[in-house]
Amino acid sequence: MSESKSVPNYLVQAILCTVFCCLPFGIVAIVYAAQVNGKVAAGDIAGAEAASKNAKMWCWVAFGCGMAVLLVYAVLFGIGFVAAMHNAHPGG
């Protein structure tokens, strides 16, 4: 076996998404990312590529969910701020 193929494992991205974005989907990304190197070492390049693809997809899902929650929080914060400013100056 002289061919050595590098398959990205996305483990760092999965950990960052787990910590900063969305815990449940980030954990799924970590599970898939952790499988990549073992499959490459076993010679299962197709399996490693599939695990890599799944890890990448779940990283994006976790990131997207984290950004959606952040957006909702920002909108609600803005609405609360406007309401507080309106109540601070009644009658205008």
C-alpha positions in Angstrom: 0.0 0.0 0.0 2.1 2.9 -1.2 -0.7 5.3 -1.7 -1.4 7.4 1.3 -4.4 9.7 1.0 -5.0 12.6 3.3 -8.7 12.9 4.4 -9.6 16.0 6.5 -11.1 15.0 9.8 -12.7 18.4 10.8 -12.1 17.6 14.5 -11.0 21.1 15.5 -14.0 22.6 13.7 -16.3 20.1 15.3 -15.0 20.9 18.8 -15.3 24.6 18.2 -18.9 24.2 16.9 -19.7 22.1 20.0 -18.3 24.7 22.4 -19.5 27.9 20.7 -22.5 27.0 18.6 -24.7 24.0 19.2 -23.8 21.2 21.6 -26.0 18.4 20.3 -25.1 18.7 16.6 -21.5 19.5 17.6 -21.2 16.2 19.4 -22.5 14.3 16.3 -19.8 16.2 14.3 -17.1 15.1 16.8 -18.2 11.5 16.6 -17.8 11.4 12.8 -14.6 13.4 12.9 -13.1 10.9 15.4 -13.8 8.1 13.0 -11.8 9.5 10.0 -8.2 8.8 11.1 -9.0 5.3 12.3 -10.6 4.5 8.9 -7.7 5.9 7.0 -5.3 3.8 9.1 -7.4 0.7 8.5 -7.2 1.4 4.7 -10.9 2.2 4.5 -10.5 5.4 2.4 -14.2 5.4 1.2 -15.4 5.1 4.8 -13.0 7.8 5.9 -14.2 10.1 3.2 -17.8 9.4 4.1 -17.1 10.1 7.8 -15.2 13.3 6.8 -18.2 14.4 4.7 -20.6 13.8 7.6 -18.4 15.6 10.1 -18.2 18.6 7.8 -22.0 18.6 7.3 -22.7 18.4 11.0 -20.2 21.2 11.7 -22.2 23.4 9.3 -25.5 22.3 10.8 -24.2 23.2 14.3 -22.8 26.5 13.1 -26.1 27.3 11.4 -28.1 26.5 14.5 -25.8 28.6 16.6 -26.1 31.6 14.3 -29.9 31.2 14.1 -30.1 31.3 17.9 -27.8 34.3 18.0 -30.0 36.1 15.4 -33.1 35.4 17.4 -31.4 36.6 20.6 -30.3 39.8 18.9 -33.8 40.5 17.5 -35.4 39.9 20.9 -32.8 42.1 22.6 -33.5 44.8 20.1 -37.2 44.6 20.6 -36.7 44.7 24.4 -34.4 47.7 24.1 -36.9 49.6 21.9 -39.7 48.8 24.3 -37.6 50.0 27.3 -36.7 53.2 25.5 -40.4 53.8 24.7 -41.5 53.2 28.3 -38.7 55.5 29.6 -40.2 58.4 27.6 -44.0 58.0 27.7 -46.2 60.4 25.9 -43.6 61.8 23.5 
